[in-house]
Amino acid sequence: MATQHVITATDRKDQGKGASRRLRRTGQLPAVVYGAHQEPQSIQILHNTIFLASQHEWFYASILDLELNGQTQKVLLRDMQRHPFKPLIMHLDFLRVSENEAITVQVPLHFLNQDTSPAGKTSGVVVTHELNEVEVTCLPRDLPEFIAVDLAELVEGDVVHLSQLVLPAGVTIDSLRLGKEHDLAVVIARHPRVDAEPEAEGAAAPAADKK
């Protein structure tokens, strides 16, 4: 069962850039929630609450319980605007989700058993993660917080593709329906290429001793 993540918000009445600046000075963060065939709603959330949540992977890929006006709405984070150089979040967009409507979400990949795999224990073999997340489609109740990629059997020369991922029930990768060219590499185990330096052209042979 997925962990419950609760975010508490209140209504936001004032609109505009000036109102948003004043709101931020009080430690609040302007945001909007939309979707599920309802009107968009302006809300405000304590900045520090969101800043702490933003340090965790689940904030970006899990369904959140948004508590607003005594009711709970299921939402996904859809956009986050950060200050260009200060450690501040400027604005958030949340998307309401409907229990019976499929959603498309970027889900993080967790790589397991890499160090103990044959490739991981072979000197000189480099294991690269070509992707760190994957876009999946599913009903909200089936959304995983992450997808595990077990590399226990990985050997030199192996390439793990999207089609080889073990997905939870009810979860699909829609891009795979578009053709083989969309079956992207997720993990590659190989020796790094070492290009031999070409010998300098016209290098003279050692001169013979002159008498």
N, C-alpha and C positions, 0 to 999 in steps of 0.2 A: 504493500500500500504506500502511495506517495506521501511524503511529508507535507503537512499543511503549513503554508506560509501566509501570514496575515499582515496586511498593510492597512493602517487606519487613516482615513481622510475626512475632510469636512468640505462643505460647499464653498465655492469662491464666487463672490458677487461682482467685485470690480474687475473690469477688463482693461486691456491695453498695456503698453510697455511701462508706462509710469506706475500703474497699479502693481505690475509684476515686480518692479524694482522695490517699491515700498514693502511688498510682501516678503521679498528675500531679506530685507533688512531686519525683519522680525523673526528670522530663522525658519520661515516657511518656504515651501517650494511650489510654484504653480504647475498644474498638470491638467490634462484633459482625458476623459474616458469616453469612448465612442463604440459604435458597432451594435450587433445583435438587434438590428432594426429599431433602435431607439435613438433619440436625439443626443448629440454630444453634450457632455456635462463638464463644466469647469470646476476643478477641485483644488484643494491645497493640502500638502502633507509636510510634516516636520522634515526639514532638510537632513538633519543628522540621522533620522531613522532610515531614510533612503540611502544616504551616503554609506552607512554601515551595511545595509543590504546589498549595495552595489559591489561590495568586496567579495561576494559569494557567487559561485557559478549558477546556483538555482534561480537567482533573481532574473536572469536573462532567458532561461529556457523552461521555467516551470509555470504552471497555472497558479496565480496568486489569488488569495481571498481579500478583496478590497472591501473593507467595512466602511459604509457611508450611510449616514442618516438612519442608523439602526438596522440596516440591511446589508447583506453580503453579496457582492457580485464577483463572479469568476472572471478574471482578466489575465491578459498577457502583456508584458512590456513590449511595445512596438517601436518606440523611439526614445532616445535620451540625448539631450543637448548638454554638453559640458562647457564650462568656461575655458577659453583658449589657453590660459596658463595658470589659473588659480585652481586649487582642489575643490571646486564647486560644481554642483549640478544645477543647470539653469531651468530645465523644463522636461517634463515627461509626457509621453502619450501611452495610454493603456487601451487595449482592445478587449471589449467584452466578448466572452465566448459562450456559445449555446451548447447545451449538453448533447444535442442530437445533430450538430453540424460539425463536419470535419474541419480541422485546422491544419495549417502548414507552418512548421516551426523548425528553426535551427537547433539541433540537439548536440551537446558536446559528446566527444568520443573519449572513453577512458581505456588506455592501453595497459593490458595486464600481462605479467609473466615475461616481459621482454628480456630482462637481465638474465633469467634462467633458461632462456630458449637456446637451441644450438647456435643460432646466429648471434645472439647476445654474448655467448661465451667464446665465440671464434675471434681470435685476434685479427684485427684489420678490417673486420666487417662493420659497416656503418648502417644502422637502422634509422631510416628517415620517416617521419610522419608527414605525409603529403597533405593530409586533411586533419583538422582538429575538431571539426563539427560536420554534421550532415543534415540536410533538409529532409524532414519526414512529414508524412501526412497521416492523421489518425483522428479519432474522436477524442475529445478532451480527457475522458476517463482513462484512455489508453496511453496518454503521453508519458514517455519515460523521462526521468531527470537526466539520464545519460545512456549511452549505448556502449557496452563493454566489447572490446576487441581483444580476444585471447590470442596472444602470440607465443604460447608455450611450444608450439611445433615449428616455429619459424626457422628456416635454414637459409644459408647464403644463396642468393639468386631468387628468392621468393618475392612475389608481388601480391599483396592482398588488395583486392578490388572491392568496390561498393557492393557488388552482387554477392560477395562472400560474407558480408556482415550478418550476424545472427540477430534478427529483429524480434522484439516482443510481439505477441499476438495482437493483431489489429493495426500494426504499424507498417507503412510502406514507404519506399523511396520512389516517388513518381518519376523522377528523371530517368530511371532505368528503362522506362517504357519508350523512351525516345530513340533508342538505338545503342549499339555497342560502344560508340564513341563517347557516350555519357557514363559508361561504367569506369569511373575514374579510379586511379590508384590511391589507396589509403595509406599503405605501408610498403616500403621497399627496403630489402636487405641486400647490400652489395658492397664490394670493395670500391673505395673512391678511385676515380680515374686519375692516373698519374701520367701526364704527358711527358715523354722523354724530350729533353732539350735537343734540338737538331744540332749536328756538328756545324761549326762555322764553315761557310763556303770558302773554298780557296785556301784552306789551312795548309801551310807549306809543311812538307815532310822535314824531319830533322836534317839540317845541312850536313853534308859529308865533311869530315875534317880536311882542311886544305893543307897541303904540304908547303 
